[in-house]
Amino acid sequence: MEAEFGAGAVLISMGAILGKCSLVQLFGMSCINVFFYTLNRAIVFNIFKTADIGESMTIHTFGAYFGVASTWFFQPKVAMADKNELAKSNYLSDLISMTGTLFLFVYWPSFNGGPASGSK
């Protein structure tokens, strides 16, 4: 379950920089993201002793802030100009995002309910 939560944080971070960097840069960002997500998770749950049963607060907050912070490292002036129109929508990208949304809709209850224990 913890690996799935880490993957969720990586996917949220990728949403912030998608279309602004190459595949190699996304891979590098993902590796760094997993390390810092694990560190963040250890701090939040072991030091601060917070309770977040679905970890949605931890995953989304960390993923969003890490993604926004990552944009500073991936040529922000080139991304703003977007001469290659990498951030432009097309039919295939819309179809893939819709498919991902449907998978998320089906998968979300088990994603949030997985770490819960007991039935009382």
C-alpha atoms as one frame of an Amber mdcrd trajectory, in Angstrom:
protein
   0.000   0.000   0.000   2.815   2.407   0.808   4.296   1.898  -2.660   0.938
   2.707  -4.238   0.720   5.887  -2.190   4.219   6.854  -3.310   3.243   6.208
  -6.924   0.199   8.419  -6.435   2.394  11.270  -5.210   4.652  10.830  -8.258
   1.667  10.945 -10.620   0.358  14.121  -9.025   3.800  15.725  -9.336   4.031
  14.679 -12.980   0.768  16.477 -13.685   2.427  19.777 -12.839   5.324  19.347
 -15.292   3.769  17.211 -18.005   4.586  18.670 -21.410   7.398  20.794 -20.018
  10.194  18.215 -19.849  11.526  15.086 -21.501  10.992  11.454 -20.530  14.482
  11.257 -18.996  13.748  14.325 -16.870  10.432  12.781 -15.752  12.280   9.610
 -14.724  14.837  11.611 -12.737  12.110  13.643 -11.082  10.248  10.443 -10.179
  13.284   8.898  -8.481  13.907  12.032  -6.439  10.190  12.324  -5.685  10.002
   8.826  -4.180  12.916   9.570  -1.835  11.444  12.847  -0.605   7.920  11.413
  -0.358   9.229   8.638   1.901  11.083  11.197   4.009   7.962  13.398   4.203
   5.826  10.406   5.154   8.226   9.433   7.942   8.203  12.974   9.322   4.418
  13.365   9.136   3.484   9.997  10.652   6.403   9.186  12.979   7.421  12.597
  14.309   4.187  14.628  14.118   1.965  11.544  14.753  -0.806  12.703  12.417
  -3.802  10.561  11.473  -4.646  10.447   7.767  -6.347   7.121   7.055  -6.370
   7.315   3.266  -3.206   9.425   3.214  -4.945  11.687   0.733  -3.789  14.799
   2.578  -0.184  13.618   2.627  -0.136  12.375  -0.969  -1.890  15.311  -2.604
  -0.198  18.065  -0.634   3.286  16.649  -1.117   2.690  15.753  -4.770   1.314
  19.178  -5.636   4.055  21.138  -3.893   6.814  18.893  -5.227   5.446  19.238
  -8.763   5.262  23.007  -8.544   8.776  23.154  -7.066  10.037  20.886  -9.873
   8.924  23.338 -12.531  11.693  25.717 -11.425  14.321  23.186 -12.569  12.949
  22.319 -16.020  13.702  25.384 -18.169  10.768  27.589 -17.104  11.338  30.224
 -19.808  11.362  27.611 -22.571   8.234  25.982 -21.135   6.423  29.317 -20.969
   7.202  30.018 -24.637   6.056  26.482 -25.635   7.361  26.793 -29.204   6.931
  23.041 -29.804   3.347  23.180 -28.464   4.026  20.375 -25.980   1.306  21.557
 -23.607  -1.332  21.687 -26.329  -4.223  19.258 -26.050  -5.064  16.758 -28.789
  -7.482  13.870 -29.197  -5.068  11.190 -27.940  -4.058  13.095 -24.793  -7.724
  13.781 -24.018  -8.587  10.103 -24.511  -5.735   8.971 -22.252  -6.694  11.439
 -19.518 -10.326  10.304 -19.675  -9.259   6.661 -19.402  -7.061   7.532 -16.419
  -9.974   9.336 -14.795 -12.203   6.263 -15.186  -9.528   3.981 -13.677  -9.116
   6.407 -10.774 -12.884   6.479 -10.229 -12.987   2.672  -9.976  -9.787   2.360
  -7.941 -10.328   5.208  -5.452 -12.420   3.364  -2.779  -9.816   0.610  -2.374
  -7.037   3.198  -2.426  -8.590   5.039   0.521  -9.977   2.030   2.373  -6.861
  -0.151   2.117  -5.061   1.107   5.200  -8.215   1.017   7.378  -8.435  -1.736
   9.975 -11.346  -3.137  11.912 -15.033  -3.096  11.139 -16.540  -1.692  14.343
